[in-house]
Amino acid sequence: MTKNGDGRDVPLSRRALDELQALPRDISGGVFPPNSTSALRGLWDRSIRKANLQDLHFHELRHEATSRFFELGLNVVEAAAITGRRDLKKLRRYTHLRAVDLARKLQ
């Protein structure tokens, strides 16, 4: 279920499915308990400190993943399906391709 209340299927790799299935479950059956935003925030902050990273925001992972999908060779429709972007303008906003990778394709 998305934040807008729409349901959608999210394609996951076999490795991602295995990792999710190995995680402990909440009594509700989910990986994250309902209303666990503050708990997730705490885990994120602790992980950032432990990795000695500064100024990295959780939402930036979406930008990074979208860019990497294109580097893997996914087309616009495939990347949109995985990221949940229905508007291609917004998909473009989340895409940050590296010049060196684009130049390599031109050779």
N, C-alpha and C positions, 0 to 999 in steps of 0.2 A: 504494500500500500504506500503510495507516495504522500508527500505532505499536502498535496492538493486533493487527496482522497481517491485518486485513480489507482487502480491496480495495474501492475505490469510485471512481466517476467524478466528476470535478469539472468543473462547467460553467464555461467561460471565455469572455469576450467575444472578439470578433474582434481587438480591439486587444491584449488580453493574449496571445492566441496568436501574433500577429505579433511582439510583444516577446520572447516566449520563443524563438521560432524564430530570431530575430536574435542571440541570445546564443551565445557560443562554447561548444563542447561539450568535456567531459572525454573522455578516451580510452574510457571506458565507455559514452559516448553520452549521458550525463546532463548537465544544466546544472550541477549541483553534484557534485563527486567524492564517492565513498563516504567516510563518516567525516569529513566536512568541517565538523563542528560548531564546532570551534575557529576555523576559517577564517571561517565565517559570523559567529561572535561578534565576531571582529576587525573585519570589514567593518561590522557594525552599530555597534560602539563608535566607529569612525572616522567613520562617517556622522553619528552623534549629535553628536560633537564639532564636526565641520565645519558642521553646521546650528546650532550653538550652542544645543542643546537640553539640558535637564537632567532627570534622573529620568524618562526615557521608556524603558519596557521593551518588548522585542519582542512579548511576549505581549499587550500592550495594543492592538496592531493588530487582534487578533481581536475585542476588545470594540468597537472603533471601526467595523470593517467590518460587524459584525452589526447595530449600531444604524443605520448608513447604509443597509443593505439594507431595513430596515423603512421608513425615510424615503423610499426609492425606490418604495415601494408593494408590495414583495414580501409574500406572506402567510407564515404561520408554517411551513408545510410547505416552501415554496420556500427560505426562509432556512435551515431545518434541513438541507435537501439540500446547499446551497452550503457551509455551515460544517461539515458532518459531524456535527452534533449529533443523536443519536437520541433523547435524553431531553429533552423540552421544558422541564423544570425547569432543566437546564443551559443550554439556549438562552436562557431568560429571564435567567439569571445574566450572560450575556454582552451583554445588551441594555440600553443606557442611552439612552433616548429623551429628547429635549430638550422641556421644558415649552412653550417657545415654538412648536415645531413641532406639538405636540398641540393647543395652543390655536388655531392657525391652521386646523386641521381642523374645529374646532367652530364656526367662523364660517359 
